[in-house]
């Protein structure tokens, strides 16, 4: 059996777990990313199984149908349905098993972006490295307003940290109610009010037909010129052209971005050079703890499949794993609130 590990950017696939536990499997990691579907099919033609890191490589029906040898996809993380055609996998007899994921890693990055932007850390550290000293004035957060779009697994702990820092917190999503925000000392407001009032807007929605394009020209125009937009969720939540225009025109103070329509981000893209953009290469979930979880649980899923008893399976009928022990532990610690299984409420 041959297993391809895709998009192993850090080159950890051979070090992070002991693949010798499945000696009948030939593991082949790939550190680069293939955008072209024909090239992807050509690369995977001789493989029986594929491990993908989150949603870095998509598997629509048209790709799966061209891989007749493929019998197992080792998915990672809690959300796979939109980027992996589970209905096609079911029909083609391809088993899909997935893993847990730690949500607080993205919460941490969200706050890293907020603090770096508001305190101008990139500019100050660049000045110091160049032999200079202080070059500007950062902004404090106490008394400012944080707008949280999507008060769920990640939105709740993000809001809690804001309260600790002395911020006012407002939240909006299509299904959000005052009854759901009140226990977190968060004000439930309209979408328009959130974008008008917030000094920092941070996005924490799952991607769906109803959330795609949540932030467009109208929302960006409503924001204060001194406000920041943070997106560590999904690039499709924001109209990218409208955001670039707003940033180039100085209609926003800046943006902190960890997700992009094309990844890796192409050379020469405005997000690589705009002075009011702090961009990170989609590292919200990329921590040693998360990657170890992905690989260790994928190894278990692989061994179970080889043994004839697949575990942690997802399908078109059940696209999410039941609440995991990791998630339960997080909820018990007050770090997160479970999202409904259908992902509709947020």
VEXSE-736692 format. One record per residue: residue number from 0; residue in three letters; x, y, z of N, C-alpha, C in turn. Coordinates in pm, whole numbers, always signed. Atoms other than C-alpha are relative to their C-alpha. Example, Ala and Ser with C-alpha at 12.3 -4.5 7.8 and 13.67 -1.06 7.14 Angstrom:
% residues 2
> pos/code/nX/nY/nZ/caX/caY/caZ/cX/cY/cZ
> 0/ALA/+89/-119/+0/+1230/-450/+780/+90/+120/+0
> 1/SER/-82/-119/-6/+1367/-106/+714/-77/+109/+73
% end
This chain:
% residues 346
> pos/code/nX/nY/nZ/caX/caY/caZ/cX/cY/cZ
> 0/UNK/+84/-119/+0/+0/+0/+0/+88/+124/+0
> 1/UNK/-78/-124/+9/+129/+347/-91/-86/+116/+51
> 2/UNK/+67/-115/-60/+36/+658/+109/+74/+128/-37
> 3/UNK/-56/-130/+30/+95/+1011/-16/-40/+98/+109
> 4/UNK/+27/-107/-97/+125/+1285/+248/+19/+131/-73
> 5/UNK/-3/-120/+82/+39/+1611/+75/+30/+126/+82
> 6/UNK/-20/-134/-57/+152/+1967/+148/+70/-3/+135
> 7/UNK/-78/+9/-123/+404/+1874/+416/+103/+113/+0
> 8/UNK/-84/-119/+16/+541/+2230/+415/+123/-1/+90
> 9/UNK/-111/-4/-97/+756/+2190/+727/+89/-124/-6
> 10/UNK/-80/+122/+10/+887/+1846/+631/+1/-83/+127
> 11/UNK/+7/+72/-128/+764/+1684/+953/-59/-140/-12
> 12/UNK/+76/+124/+14/+581/+1384/+810/+79/-123/+45
> 13/UNK/-80/+120/-35/+868/+1139/+864/+51/+4/+143
> 14/UNK/-55/-11/-135/+968/+1271/+1207/-105/-4/+110
> 15/UNK/+96/-26/-107/+647/+1338/+1395/-70/-126/+49
> 16/UNK/+56/+129/-42/+518/+976/+1403/+89/-112/-51
> 17/UNK/-77/+118/+38/+663/+628/+1371/-82/-83/-98
> 18/UNK/+76/+71/+103/+529/+496/+1041/+33/-149/-5
> 19/UNK/-34/+143/+1/+702/+162/+1104/-106/-84/+68
> 20/UNK/+113/+73/-61/+390/+70/+1303/-90/-59/-107
> 21/UNK/+74/+57/+113/+236/+4/+960/+101/-35/-108
> 22/UNK/-111/+31/+90/+529/-167/+785/-44/-35/-142
> 23/UNK/+48/+35/+133/+311/-272/+493/-34/+121/-86
> 24/UNK/+34/-123/+70/+267/+92/+392/+127/+77/-37
> 25/UNK/-109/-84/+49/+511/+294/+181/-48/+145/+7
> 26/UNK/+42/-138/-22/+481/+656/+298/+87/+95/-80
> 27/UNK/-73/-93/+86/+578/+928/+51/-50/+142/+26
> 28/UNK/+41/-139/-25/+562/+1293/+174/+35/+89/-119
> 29/UNK/-26/-103/+101/+540/+1589/-66/-3/+135/+70
> 30/UNK/-10/-128/-71/+656/+1928/+62/-56/+116/-80
> 31/UNK/+53/-107/+83/+526/+2132/-230/-152/-14/-13
> 32/UNK/+144/+3/+24/+168/+2219/-324/-26/-1/-150
> 33/UNK/+38/+9/+141/+11/+2126/-657/-134/+68/-19
> 34/UNK/+125/-72/+29/-250/+2373/-784/-77/-65/-114
> 35/UNK/+63/+52/+120/-320/+2211/-1121/-58/-139/+24
> 36/UNK/+66/+129/-27/-571/+1924/-1104/+60/-113/-82
> 37/UNK/-61/+105/+81/-410/+1732/-1390/+132/-45/+63
> 38/UNK/-126/+35/-66/-75/+1746/-1212/-25/-77/+129
> 39/UNK/+34/+69/-124/-240/+1638/-887/-38/-145/-29
> 40/UNK/+41/+136/+37/-403/+1337/-1053/+122/-81/-43
> 41/UNK/-121/+71/+44/-73/+1246/-1219/+86/-41/+119
> 42/UNK/-81/+30/-118/+105/+1264/-883/-58/-116/+80
> 43/UNK/+64/+96/-91/-151/+1044/-704/-46/-128/-67
> 44/UNK/+52/+117/+72/-226/+784/-972/+44/-132/+60
> 45/UNK/-54/+127/-51/-6/+518/-811/-14/-15/+151
> 46/UNK/+17/+8/-145/-123/+576/-453/-137/-58/+36
> 47/UNK/+123/+61/-50/-382/+377/-258/-66/+88/+106
> 48/UNK/+50/-83/-109/-419/+634/+20/+67/+137/-5
> 49/UNK/-49/-137/-4/-374/+1007/+70/-27/+57/+139
> 50/UNK/+21/-80/-121/-322/+1211/+386/+11/+146/-39
> 51/UNK/-5/-142/+30/-407/+1577/+351/+0/+80/+130
> 52/UNK/-7/-87/-116/-331/+1856/+597/-110/+104/-13
> 53/UNK/+117/-87/+4/-659/+2032/+665/-53/+11/-142
> 54/UNK/+61/-18/+132/-792/+2184/+341/+100/+52/-103
> 55/UNK/-102/-53/+91/-462/+2261/+169/-21/-50/-143
> 56/UNK/+31/+54/+132/-551/+2031/-122/-146/-43/-3
> 57/UNK/+141/+33/+12/-910/+2002/-238/-19/-126/-84
> 58/UNK/+32/+120/+75/-1068/+1683/-366/-145/+4/-46
> 59/UNK/+134/+2/+57/-1374/+1754/-581/-26/-133/-71
> 60/UNK/+37/+125/+68/-1560/+1474/-760/+87/-26/-123
> 61/UNK/-73/+19/+125/-1375/+1534/-1087/+142/-52/+22
> 62/UNK/-132/+54/-33/-1043/+1455/-914/-14/-142/+50
> 63/UNK/+18/+134/-57/-1167/+1155/-716/-33/-104/-107
> 64/UNK/+39/+94/+105/-1318/+996/-1026/+118/-42/-87
> 65/UNK/-118/+32/+81/-976/+1000/-1193/+107/-75/+79
> 66/UNK/-95/+74/-84/-808/+810/-908/-60/-134/+40
> 67/UNK/+66/+129/-29/-946/+454/-933/+71/-85/+104
> 68/UNK/-75/+79/-99/-671/+313/-710/-22/+50/+142
> 69/UNK/+12/-63/-132/-752/+549/-422/-112/-65/+81
> 70/UNK/+97/+67/-87/-928/+371/-134/-16/+67/+136
> 71/UNK/+4/-61/-133/-854/+586/+171/+51/+143/-6
> 72/UNK/-47/-137/-20/-832/+957/+246/+8/+25/+149
> 73/UNK/-21/-37/-140/-684/+1052/+581/-14/+152/+8
> 74/UNK/+25/-143/-17/-842/+1391/+640/+45/+41/+140
> 75/UNK/-39/-49/-132/-742/+1610/+933/-86/+120/+36
> 76/UNK/+81/-113/-44/-945/+1853/+1140/-148/-30/-9
> 77/UNK/+142/+24/-21/-1313/+1896/+1199/-87/+39/-119
> 78/UNK/+82/-45/+112/-1429/+2059/+875/+65/-42/-131
> 79/UNK/-53/+51/+126/-1380/+1879/+545/-101/+2/-114
> 80/UNK/+105/+26/+98/-1714/+1867/+365/+8/+91/-122
> 81/UNK/+3/-92/+114/-1674/+2177/+147/+116/-22/-95
> 82/UNK/-119/+15/+85/-1326/+2097/+17/+26/-145/-39
> 83/UNK/-15/+142/+31/-1369/+1720/-6/-140/-53/-30
> 84/UNK/+133/+44/+41/-1664/+1577/-199/-31/-136/+65
> 85/UNK/+29/+123/-74/-1788/+1325/+55/-103/-87/-70
> 86/UNK/+98/+78/+75/-2082/+1222/-161/+70/-83/-108
> 87/UNK/-75/+73/+103/-1844/+1129/-443/+85/-110/+62
> 88/UNK/-81/+101/-68/-1614/+948/-199/-85/-121/+39
> 89/UNK/+90/+109/-36/-1909/+744/-72/-33/-86/-122
> 90/UNK/+41/+73/+120/-2018/+650/-424/+115/-77/-63
> 91/UNK/-117/+64/+60/-1664/+560/-532/+65/-103/+92
> 92/UNK/-54/+97/-93/-1602/+341/-228/+129/+43/+67
> 93/UNK/-119/-53/-65/-1334/+569/-82/-33/+30/+146
> 94/UNK/+18/-26/-143/-1314/+563/+298/+68/+132/+37
> 95/UNK/-58/-126/-49/-1259/+902/+461/-3/-3/+153
> 96/UNK/-12/-6/-146/-1131/+911/+820/+68/+131/+36
> 97/UNK/-58/-129/-37/-1046/+1230/+1005/+43/+2/+145
> 98/UNK/-62/-13/-132/-903/+1361/+1331/-63/+113/+78
> 99/UNK/+33/-116/-83/-959/+1601/+1618/+84/+120/-46
> 100/UNK/-82/-119/+20/-823/+1954/+1612/-15/+90/+121
> 101/UNK/+4/-97/-109/-735/+2212/+1875/-40/+135/-56
> 102/UNK/+49/-127/+52/-931/+2532/+1819/+73/+120/+58
> 103/UNK/-57/-118/-65/-747/+2759/+2062/+124/+52/-71
> 104/UNK/-119/-47/+71/-443/+2775/+1833/-34/+119/-89
> 105/UNK/+42/-112/+84/-636/+3004/+1598/-40/+120/+85
> 106/UNK/+29/-109/-94/-759/+3207/+1894/+129/+74/+35
> 107/UNK/-130/-61/-35/-397/+3265/+1989/+52/+87/-115
> 108/UNK/-49/-76/+114/-304/+3376/+1638/-85/+125/-23
> 109/UNK/+88/-116/+15/-606/+3606/+1620/+48/+114/+88
> 110/UNK/-44/-105/-91/-484/+3793/+1925/+142/+47/-31
> 111/UNK/-133/-43/+42/-126/+3793/+1800/-10/+105/-111
> 112/UNK/+18/-96/+109/-244/+3972/+1485/-56/+132/+51
> 113/UNK/+60/-124/-53/-461/+4219/+1677/+105/+83/+74
> 114/UNK/-98/-73/-81/-184/+4311/+1918/+116/+54/-84
> 115/UNK/-109/-48/+86/+85/+4333/+1651/-42/+121/-82
> 116/UNK/+47/-113/+81/-128/+4565/+1439/-22/+125/+85
> 117/UNK/+34/-119/-80/-254/+4793/+1715/+121/+60/+71
> 118/UNK/-122/-52/-65/+85/+4820/+1887/+116/+21/-99
> 119/UNK/-98/-27/+106/+271/+4849/+1553/+131/-78/+20
> 120/UNK/-121/+78/-28/+510/+4569/+1641/+86/-24/-123
> 121/UNK/-88/+19/+116/+629/+4499/+1282/+85/+123/-29
> 122/UNK/-76/-122/+27/+731/+4864/+1236/+107/+25/+107
> 123/UNK/-96/-27/-109/+897/+4893/+1577/+116/-99/+0
> 124/UNK/-109/+98/+3/+1093/+4570/+1550/+89/+21/-123
> 125/UNK/-80/-28/+119/+1201/+4658/+1195/+93/+117/+24
> 126/UNK/-84/-115/-31/+1328/+4993/+1318/+116/-40/+90
> 127/UNK/-106/+42/-92/+1522/+4835/+1602/+106/-83/-71
> 128/UNK/-96/+84/+73/+1680/+4574/+1372/+87/+83/-94
> 129/UNK/-75/-86/+93/+1785/+4854/+1137/+88/+100/+73
> 130/UNK/-84/-90/-78/+1960/+5036/+1421/-72/+120/+55
> 131/UNK/+77/-113/-48/+1679/+5276/+1502/-65/-26/+134
> 132/UNK/+69/+11/-128/+1447/+5321/+1796/-148/+22/-26
> 133/UNK/+145/-16/+16/+1081/+5420/+1843/-32/+87/-123
> 134/UNK/+32/-72/+124/+914/+5534/+1521/-147/+39/-10
> 135/UNK/+141/-32/+11/+544/+5570/+1598/-73/-22/+130
> 136/UNK/+85/+18/-117/+256/+5550/+1842/-99/-113/-25
> 137/UNK/+99/+106/+7/+62/+5230/+1895/-127/+42/+71
> 138/UNK/+128/-26/-64/-292/+5212/+2027/-28/-104/+107
> 139/UNK/+46/+92/-103/-417/+5061/+2351/-138/-53/-35
> 140/UNK/+129/+63/+32/-724/+4838/+2349/-107/+25/+105
> 141/UNK/+98/-25/-105/-889/+4923/+2680/-96/+111/-43
> 142/UNK/+101/-97/+38/-1215/+5104/+2612/-41/-6/-146
> 143/UNK/+34/+17/+140/-1212/+5008/+2243/-108/-109/-14
> 144/UNK/+106/+97/+27/-1479/+4788/+2080/+49/-107/-96
> 145/UNK/-31/+114/+86/-1416/+4442/+1938/-130/-52/-60
> 146/UNK/+115/+59/+67/-1666/+4317/+1680/+32/-143/-40
> 147/UNK/-23/+143/+27/-1686/+3935/+1668/-109/-49/-93
> 148/UNK/+95/+53/+98/-1851/+3793/+1358/+2/-152/+11
> 149/UNK/+5/+143/-25/-1952/+3443/+1466/+46/-33/+141
> 150/UNK/-35/+24/-141/-1966/+3368/+1838/-14/-150/+29
> 151/UNK/+2/+144/-17/-1882/+2996/+1838/+127/-50/+65
> 152/UNK/-116/+64/-59/-1586/+2770/+1912/+118/+94/+22
> 153/UNK/-113/-91/-11/-1333/+3044/+1848/-43/+142/+38
> 154/UNK/+48/-134/-32/-1541/+3359/+1876/-16/+23/+149
> 155/UNK/+22/-16/-144/-1623/+3296/+2242/+132/+26/+75
> 156/UNK/-124/-30/-72/-1264/+3267/+2373/+66/+129/-47
> 157/UNK/-53/-128/+47/-1159/+3560/+2151/-68/+114/+76
> 158/UNK/+75/-103/-72/-1435/+3766/+2315/+41/+7/+146
> 159/UNK/-37/+2/-141/-1332/+3656/+2664/+133/+71/+23
> 160/UNK/-129/-68/-14/-977/+3774/+2611/-18/+151/-14
> 161/UNK/+27/-143/+17/-1109/+4108/+2487/-55/+62/+127
> 162/UNK/+56/-52/-125/-1309/+4150/+2805/+108/+16/+106
> 163/UNK/-110/-8/-95/-999/+4080/+3013/+85/+125/-26
> 164/UNK/-80/-116/+38/-821/+4358/+2822/-77/+130/+12
> 165/UNK/+77/-122/-22/-1098/+4602/+2903/-77/+50/-121
> 166/UNK/+72/-40/+120/-1269/+4606/+2564/-150/-25/+14
> 167/UNK/+141/+30/+20/-1637/+4627/+2486/-8/-100/-116
> 168/UNK/+10/+101/+105/-1748/+4331/+2273/-142/-4/-53
> 169/UNK/+128/+17/+69/-2028/+4321/+2019/+14/-117/-96
> 170/UNK/-7/+118/+87/-2119/+4020/+1808/-122/-5/-91
> 171/UNK/+109/+22/+96/-2328/+3930/+1507/+25/-128/-77
> 172/UNK/+5/+101/+106/-2414/+3630/+1293/-147/-22/-29
> 173/UNK/+139/+12/+45/-2730/+3524/+1113/-92/-57/+108
> 174/UNK/+85/+69/-96/-2857/+3305/+1397/+28/+40/+144
> 175/UNK/-37/-39/-136/-2712/+3487/+1695/-114/+77/+66
> 176/UNK/+106/-66/-76/-2951/+3606/+1966/+59/+59/+128
> 177/UNK/-46/-55/-128/-2915/+3818/+2282/+8/-105/+109
> 178/UNK/-1/+107/-101/-2992/+3505/+2486/+131/-79/-7
> 179/UNK/-124/+76/+15/-2680/+3338/+2346/+123/+84/+32
> 180/UNK/-117/-84/-27/-2449/+3638/+2387/+8/+46/+145
> 181/UNK/+3/-56/-136/-2559/+3750/+2735/+90/-74/+97
> 182/UNK/-86/+68/-96/-2377/+3473/+2930/+148/+34/-14
> 183/UNK/-140/-33/+24/-2051/+3595/+2777/+26/+150/+13
> 184/UNK/-13/-145/-15/-2111/+3964/+2855/+31/+66/-134
> 185/UNK/-18/-49/+136/-2130/+4030/+2481/-133/+55/-49
> 186/UNK/+122/-61/+51/-2381/+4260/+2315/-30/-53/-140
> 187/UNK/+43/+47/+131/-2575/+4112/+2025/-52/+121/-79
> 188/UNK/+37/-118/+79/-2606/+4375/+1751/-28/-41/-144
> 189/UNK/+21/+24/+142/-2705/+4405/+1388/+135/-3/-72
> 190/UNK/-123/+5/+78/-2449/+4343/+1119/+53/+140/-27
> 191/UNK/-43/-137/+31/-2441/+4711/+1021/+58/+69/+123
> 192/UNK/-49/-63/-123/-2398/+4823/+1382/+138/-51/+37
> 193/UNK/-131/+56/-35/-2106/+4586/+1435/+110/+65/-83
> 194/UNK/-106/-56/+84/-1910/+4716/+1139/+18/+150/+21
> 195/UNK/-11/-144/-27/-1986/+5080/+1226/+69/+28/+133
> 196/UNK/-47/-29/-135/-1897/+5053/+1594/+138/-55/+32
> 197/UNK/-120/+73/-42/-1601/+4818/+1606/+129/+71/-38
> 198/UNK/-136/-45/+29/-1241/+4931/+1631/+83/-113/-60
> 199/UNK/-60/+120/+60/-1137/+4575/+1544/-113/-95/-31
> 200/UNK/+99/+102/+39/-1353/+4327/+1352/+76/-129/-25
> 201/UNK/-65/+129/+19/-1255/+3960/+1370/-103/-103/-42
> 202/UNK/+93/+94/+62/-1416/+3681/+1167/+22/-141/+51
> 203/UNK/-9/+137/-51/-1495/+3339/+1311/-122/-81/-42
> 204/UNK/+111/+75/+57/-1757/+3187/+1082/+51/-120/-78
> 205/UNK/-31/+108/+93/-1750/+2849/+910/-38/+44/-141
> 206/UNK/+34/-34/+138/-1762/+2866/+531/-120/-82/-46
> 207/UNK/+119/+65/+54/-2101/+2787/+381/-58/+91/-107
> 208/UNK/+65/-82/+102/-2330/+2912/+107/-53/+131/+58
> 209/UNK/+59/-119/-62/-2481/+3159/+355/+105/+95/+57
> 210/UNK/-103/-88/-58/-2152/+3293/+496/+98/+53/-103
> 211/UNK/-92/-48/+103/-1956/+3332/+173/-35/+145/-37
> 212/UNK/+22/-139/+34/-1911/+3702/+98/-64/+81/+112
> 213/UNK/+58/-73/-114/-2016/+3812/+448/+50/+144/+7
> 214/UNK/-59/-135/-5/-1781/+4111/+425/+27/+47/-143
> 215/UNK/-17/-56/+134/-1812/+4315/+106/+23/+150/+6
> 216/UNK/-23/-143/+8/-1785/+4674/-8/-82/+78/+103
> 217/UNK/+87/-72/-93/-2079/+4783/+206/+52/-7/+142
> 218/UNK/-50/+17/-137/-1937/+4640/+528/+132/+73/+20
> 219/UNK/-130/-67/-12/-1586/+4772/+462/-18/+152/+2
> 220/UNK/+25/-144/+2/-1725/+5118/+383/-57/+49/+131
> 221/UNK/+60/-39/-128/-1912/+5119/+713/+102/+8/+112
> 222/UNK/-99/+3/-106/-1596/+5058/+915/+70/+134/+17
> 223/UNK/-79/-120/-28/-1402/+5338/+1081/+131/-5/-79
> 224/UNK/-129/-3/+68/-1093/+5451/+894/+113/-44/+91
> 225/UNK/-101/+40/-98/-902/+5373/+1213/-12/-147/+41
> 226/UNK/+29/+137/-43/-1037/+5016/+1235/+86/-103/-74
> 227/UNK/-75/+112/+57/-870/+4683/+1164/-94/-118/-25
> 228/UNK/+73/+124/+31/-1009/+4368/+1001/+93/-118/+18
> 229/UNK/-80/+120/-24/-882/+4028/+1117/-73/-119/-60
> 230/UNK/+61/+121/+57/-947/+3710/+917/+94/-118/+16
> 231/UNK/-72/+126/-19/-813/+3382/+1050/-93/-118/-29
> 232/UNK/+102/+103/+23/-1122/+3189/+933/+9/-56/-141
> 233/UNK/-1/+44/+138/-1178/+3155/+557/+7/+122/-91
> 234/UNK/-11/-117/+87/-1080/+3389/+271/-131/+34/-70
> 235/UNK/+124/-23/+75/-1417/+3344/+99/-103/+79/+79
> 236/UNK/+91/-82/-79/-1588/+3525/+386/+8/+147/-40
> 237/UNK/-26/-141/+33/-1444/+3851/+249/+18/+16/-150
> 238/UNK/-24/-37/+139/-1463/+4010/-95/+143/+51/-10
> 239/UNK/-142/-31/-2/-1089/+4011/-161/+32/+128/-79
> 240/UNK/-26/-122/+79/-1097/+4280/-432/-42/+124/+78
> 241/UNK/+47/-114/-77/-1301/+4510/-211/+95/+29/+116
> 242/UNK/-93/-20/-111/-1061/+4454/+78/+129/+64/-47
> 243/UNK/-124/-58/+53/-753/+4528/-132/-21/+147/-34
> 244/UNK/+28/-140/+35/-917/+4846/-263/-10/+87/+124
> 245/UNK/+14/-77/-123/-1006/+4960/+89/+136/+23/+66
> 246/UNK/-132/-13/-61/-653/+4896/+214/+89/+93/-82
> 247/UNK/-82/-86/+86/-487/+5062/-86/-46/+145/+9
> 248/UNK/+53/-135/-8/-717/+5362/-49/+5/+61/+138
> 249/UNK/-11/-53/-135/-647/+5403/+322/-134/+11/+71
> 250/UNK/+131/-6/-64/-1013/+5343/+412/-7/-88/+124
> 251/UNK/-16/+78/-123/-899/+5099/+682/+140/+24/+53
> 252/UNK/-134/-13/-57/-610/+5127/+923/+86/-119/-39
> 253/UNK/-78/+117/+36/-508/+4775/+836/-78/-128/+11
> 254/UNK/+61/+133/-7/-581/+4404/+818/+103/-102/+44
> 255/UNK/-81/+114/-38/-442/+4092/+980/-59/-123/-65
> 256/UNK/+54/+107/+83/-480/+3797/+745/+84/-127/+11
> 257/UNK/-69/+128/-5/-394/+3429/+779/-52/-96/-107
> 258/UNK/+61/+88/+100/-609/+3285/+497/-15/+75/-132
> 259/UNK/-4/-65/+132/-601/+3352/+122/-68/-88/-104
> 260/UNK/+71/+75/+104/-791/+3253/-190/+91/-99/-69
> 261/UNK/-100/+90/+59/-477/+3100/-342/+112/-17/+100
> 262/UNK/-108/+29/-95/-230/+2928/-112/+91/-108/-58
> 263/UNK/-71/-116/-53/+63/+2953/-104/-31/+127/-78
> 264/UNK/+30/-129/+59/+10/+3322/-173/+97/+29/-114
> 265/UNK/-89/-23/+115/+145/+3408/-522/+97/+115/+23
> 266/UNK/-96/-110/-3/+454/+3623/-560/-65/+123/-61
> 267/UNK/+52/-125/+54/+365/+3986/-616/-141/+32/+42
> 268/UNK/+136/-29/-45/+24/+3963/-449/+3/+121/+92
> 269/UNK/+0/-119/-86/-74/+4291/-280/+12/-29/+148
> 270/UNK/-7/+31/-143/-108/+4118/+56/+143/-26/+46
> 271/UNK/-140/+18/-37/+266/+4051/+46/+72/+133/+22
> 272/UNK/-75/-125/-2/+357/+4418/+19/-75/+120/+57
> 273/UNK/+72/-115/-53/+78/+4647/+143/+50/+33/+140
> 274/UNK/-58/-35/-131/+222/+4839/+441/-98/-10/+115
> 275/UNK/+100/+12/-108/-105/+4818/+635/-58/-139/+11
> 276/UNK/+42/+140/-11/-135/+4440/+602/+105/-78/+77
> 277/UNK/-85/+96/-69/+9/+4191/+847/-51/-138/-40
> 278/UNK/+43/+128/+54/-9/+3856/+668/+87/-113/+52
> 279/UNK/-70/+120/-44/+84/+3514/+802/-41/-116/-91
> 280/UNK/+24/+103/+100/+106/+3197/+586/-90/-115/+47
> 281/UNK/+101/+96/-45/-207/+3018/+714/+56/-92/+109
> 282/UNK/-60/+75/-110/-55/+2912/+1045/-92/-7/+122
> 283/UNK/+92/+1/-114/-366/+2940/+1264/-4/-133/+72
> 284/UNK/+5/+133/-61/-373/+2564/+1320/+136/-65/+7
> 285/UNK/-131/+64/+14/-3/+2501/+1261/+82/+19/+126
> 286/UNK/-82/+8/-121/+141/+2420/+1601/+47/-143/+15
> 287/UNK/-51/+136/-22/+341/+2124/+1719/-110/-90/+56
> 288/UNK/+105/+81/-62/+44/+2009/+1928/-105/-45/-102
> 289/UNK/+100/+36/+99/-202/+2018/+1640/+56/-97/-103
> 290/UNK/-58/+89/+101/+32/+1857/+1388/+25/-139/+57
> 291/UNK/-19/+131/-61/+118/+1581/+1632/-133/-74/+10
> 292/UNK/+133/+61/-7/-253/+1519/+1683/-44/-51/-136
> 293/UNK/+39/+40/+135/-316/+1511/+1309/+70/-129/-42
> 294/UNK/-76/+113/+48/-39/+1264/+1238/-22/-125/+86
> 295/UNK/+19/+117/-85/-83/+1038/+1540/-137/-63/-21
> 296/UNK/+134/+55/+21/-458/+1003/+1489/-15/-53/-142
> 297/UNK/+4/+53/+137/-411/+959/+1113/+68/-135/-8
> 298/UNK/-66/+131/-5/-168/+677/+1185/-93/-105/+59
> 299/UNK/+98/+93/-57/-431/+515/+1406/-110/-32/-99
> 300/UNK/+104/+21/+100/-692/+564/+1136/+48/-92/-113
> 301/UNK/-59/+83/+104/-458/+407/+879/+11/-145/+45
> 302/UNK/-15/+136/-52/-382/+105/+1097/-135/-69/+12
> 303/UNK/+134/+58/-12/-752/+50/+1165/-55/-38/-137
> 304/UNK/+47/+30/+135/-833/+66/+793/+66/-126/-54
> 305/UNK/-72/+119/+46/-563/-188/+713/-50/-125/+71
> 306/UNK/+52/+112/-77/-703/-407/+988/-144/-35/-33
> 307/UNK/+136/+32/+43/-1044/-400/+823/-110/+61/+82
> 308/UNK/+101/-64/-84/-1220/-186/+1084/+27/+150/+6
> 309/UNK/-25/-144/+9/-1208/+177/+977/-65/+74/+116
> 310/UNK/+51/-80/-112/-1254/+431/+1256/-2/+147/-39
> 311/UNK/+8/-145/+20/-1334/+803/+1277/-40/+36/-143
> 312/UNK/+45/-21/+137/-1515/+783/+944/-97/+117/-8
> 313/UNK/+100/-101/+31/-1702/+1076/+796/-54/-31/-139
> 314/UNK/+67/+28/+126/-1942/+1067/+504/-92/+116/-33
> 315/UNK/+94/-105/+37/-2194/+1279/+319/-113/+10/+101
> 316/UNK/+107/+2/-99/-2454/+1173/+575/+48/+48/+137
> 317/UNK/-57/-40/-128/-2221/+1241/+871/+134/+68/-25
> 318/UNK/-124/-66/+38/-1965/+1504/+769/+88/+43/+117
> 319/UNK/-77/-40/-117/-1850/+1575/+1126/+14/-118/+93
> 320/UNK/-15/+100/-104/-1706/+1349/+1390/-89/+35/+119
> 321/UNK/+65/-30/-128/-1907/+1313/+1711/+97/+78/+87
> 322/UNK/-85/-83/-86/-1779/+1547/+1980/+112/-84/+60
> 323/UNK/-117/+77/-41/-1427/+1430/+2059/+36/+23/+146
> 324/UNK/-49/-17/-137/-1256/+1384/+2390/+77/+130/+14
> 325/UNK/-74/-125/-4/-1029/+1676/+2303/-96/+117/+10
> 326/UNK/+98/-108/-4/-1329/+1898/+2234/-68/+7/+136
> 327/UNK/+65/+2/-131/-1498/+1786/+2555/+89/+62/+106
> 328/UNK/-93/-56/-97/-1187/+1872/+2751/+8/+151/-13
> 329/UNK/-4/-144/+23/-1172/+2216/+2593/-124/+68/+55
> 330/UNK/+125/-61/-47/-1536/+2283/+2671/-5/+2/+153
> 331/UNK/+0/+6/-147/-1491/+2172/+3032/+89/+109/+59
> 332/UNK/-91/-104/-47/-1207/+2422/+3064/-50/+140/-34
> 333/UNK/+55/-130/+37/-1426/+2697/+2924/+69/+65/-116
> 334/UNK/-73/-58/+113/-1208/+2742/+2616/-85/+14/-124
> 335/UNK/+78/-2/+123/-1477/+2679/+2359/-141/-46/+27
> 336/UNK/+137/+46/-5/-1841/+2616/+2298/-26/-80/-125
> 337/UNK/+18/+89/+114/-1944/+2331/+2074/-88/+64/-106
> 338/UNK/+85/-42/+109/-2077/+2420/+1732/-100/-111/-28
> 339/UNK/+94/+104/+39/-2392/+2238/+1624/+58/-84/-112
> 340/UNK/-60/+92/+95/-2314/+1936/+1411/-17/+42/-146
> 341/UNK/+20/-37/+138/-2461/+2083/+1093/+73/+127/-38
> 342/UNK/-80/-119/+29/-2245/+2395/+1122/-84/+120/-39
> 343/UNK/+85/-108/+48/-2547/+2614/+1049/-2/+119/+96
> 344/UNK/+6/-110/-95/-2555/+2816/+1371/+140/+45/+34
> 345/UNK/-133/-51/-36/-2271/+3041/+1471/-20/+129/+80
% end
